[in-house]
Amino acid sequence: MPVTRDAFVDSNVWLCALIESSPPDPRRARARELLSSLEWPVVSTQVIREVSVNLLRKAGVTEAALRELVRSWYGQCRVVEADEAQLHSASLLRERMSVSIWDSQIIAAALAVGCTTLYSEDLQHGQLIEGRLRIVNPFVEP
């Protein structure tokens, strides 16, 4: 996978990379490979919250481990916080695209910081949003 600096990574990709399952999920290796190929992945505080709650509830991650993970996101990723302009943009995206509130906020955050790629399993693979943000499902075989 090519290294890119302008890629937003959605919570579903992080969760695949971080949660071990039995039987093993084949998406885990793919997610981990993708994340290791990204020089400076972009995440939003929304993604951090979504991943955190799922790791606590579903994977039994300890608070200490979660604190360390959050620290690593802030040290190794570009973290985007929502502002009024993003929330407004998300609302317009929901009207135009009929996406969920959560997905619209992810898209708006990625657009706000100039990302050209959004890695997500929840959106339409290959879709181009506003002529500049490509949706890539990293689990779709090329």
ABEGO torsion letter per residue (X at the ends): XBBBAABBBBAAAAAAAABBBOBBBAAAAAAAAAAAABABBBBBAAAAAAAAAAAAAAAGBBAAAAAAAAAAAAAABBBBBBBAAAAAAAAAAAAAAGBBAAAAAAAAAAAAAGBABBBBAABBBGBBBGGABBBBBAABBX
